[in-house]
Amino acid sequence: MGIFLFDEHTSDEFGIYTAEKDIHSAPARDQSIISVPGRSGDVVIDNGRYENVNVSYTCYCKDLINDMYKIKAWLCRPGYCALQDQYDPLLIRYACFSSNLKVDELINNVGKFTVNFNCKPFRYYILGLLATTITSANTIENPFEFDSLPIIKVYGSGSGTLHINSRSYAFTSIPTNLEIDSELMCCYKGNVLYNDRINFTEFPYLEPGDNDISWTGGITKVTVTPRWRTL
């Protein structure tokens, strides 16, 4: 039997152990299929995204009466939380609990139930969630087959340009530092938005393989949280 971690708590803290799992389903590519009169074969329009995917665990709870209230409070949190299990320990998902919790009581106060999570399509490499400081031109390698959408923090003053491979990202009036979150598509410092300090519309991404990072102008160093990801 196994365990999983959700919202910084492991299932065995609540007496929950997994007996079966469905964790390897691939998310569907979001595509529109359009039939055109007079034309054989449908037209496929790619919408540039993947849909969420369902992840489920069939679980047993050893002390149903004493633990069930705590289990419900733990799982029924709003929004996405990190989900990790021992079956794929180097990767995490972002998941929300997505269904009712129906428990079948078996014998001697042991309960059986299925925990269903609605997950974002990508799984994230744990080491890719750590920030790396770069003080001079350098190369970092994306080990997966998908572009990643990093958090990049630039330090310096005045105007400067960040270069990633052949792409350039220009900043104006850097107030000591600025952070760019490419998933959220915003630039900020602390809780203040600074989208007016960037002169680009496509946010930085890291390609599979090598990514050469350098800068010019008033930038002095950068930190990169790459968010390496795979399906």
Salt bridges, closest charged atoms under 4 A:
ASP7 OD2 - ARG77 NH1 2.71
GLU13 OE1 - HIS9 ND1 3.08
ASP30 OD2 - ARG49 NH1 2.88
ASP46 OD1 - ARG29 NE 2.76
ASP67 OD1 - LYS70 NZ 3.38
ASP88 OD2 - ARG123 NH1 2.36
ASP181 OD1 - ARG227 NH1 2.94
GLU183 OE1 - ARG227 NH1 3.94
ASP196 OD1 - ARG197 NE 3.90
GLU207 OE2 - ARG167 NH1 2.59
